[in-house]
Amino acid sequence: MAKTDAKTARKVARVMHEFKEGKLKSGRSGRRVKNPKQAVAIGLSQARRAGGKVPPPPRKTVAKRRSAR
């Protein structure tokens, strides 16, 4: 079973095209995106908002703290 659908693939492809042209801007700050991983994350986020089939974002794990001895 596929993890994504065609709508998601189109969104990510469009965002990557903008990234390669140097036109992709970050959300609120409006800075130019320089990292390809960030560009893919932006594309997946847009696909999620548009209702595309995308797995949920990974959860952040909290490092286990060692107790003081």
C-alpha positions in Angstrom: 0.0 0.0 0.0 1.4 3.4 -1.0 2.2 5.9 1.7 1.5 8.9 -0.6 -0.8 9.7 -3.5 -0.5 11.6 -6.8 -1.6 14.9 -5.2 1.2 14.7 -2.7 3.8 13.9 -5.4 2.7 16.9 -7.4 2.9 19.2 -4.4 6.4 18.1 -3.5 7.5 18.3 -7.1 6.3 21.8 -7.5 7.9 22.9 -4.2 11.2 21.3 -5.2 11.1 23.1 -8.5 10.7 26.4 -6.7 13.5 25.4 -4.4 15.9 24.7 -7.3 15.0 28.1 -8.9 15.7 29.8 -5.6 12.2 31.2 -5.2 10.9 29.1 -2.3 10.3 31.1 0.8 9.8 30.0 4.4 6.6 30.6 6.2 6.4 33.6 8.5 9.9 34.8 8.2 9.9 34.9 4.4 13.5 33.8 4.2 14.7 31.8 1.2 14.9 28.0 1.9 18.4 26.7 1.5 18.0 23.1 2.7 16.4 20.5 0.4 15.0 18.5 3.4 13.2 21.6 4.5 11.8 22.1 1.0 10.4 18.5 1.1 8.9 19.1 4.5 7.2 22.2 3.2 5.8 20.3 0.3 4.5 17.5 2.5 2.9 20.0 4.9 1.1 21.7 2.0 -0.1 18.3 0.8 -1.5 17.5 4.2 -3.4 20.8 4.3 -4.8 20.1 0.8 -6.0 16.7 1.9 -3.4 14.5 0.3 -2.5 11.1 1.5 0.6 11.7 3.6 1.8 9.9 6.8 1.7 12.0 9.9 4.9 14.0 10.7 7.3 12.1 13.0 6.9 12.7 16.7 9.8 14.3 18.5 11.3 12.0 21.1 12.4 13.2 24.5 15.8 11.9 25.5 15.7 9.9 28.7 17.5 11.6 31.5 19.8 9.6 33.7 19.1 10.0 37.3 21.9 11.6 39.4 23.6 9.1 41.6 
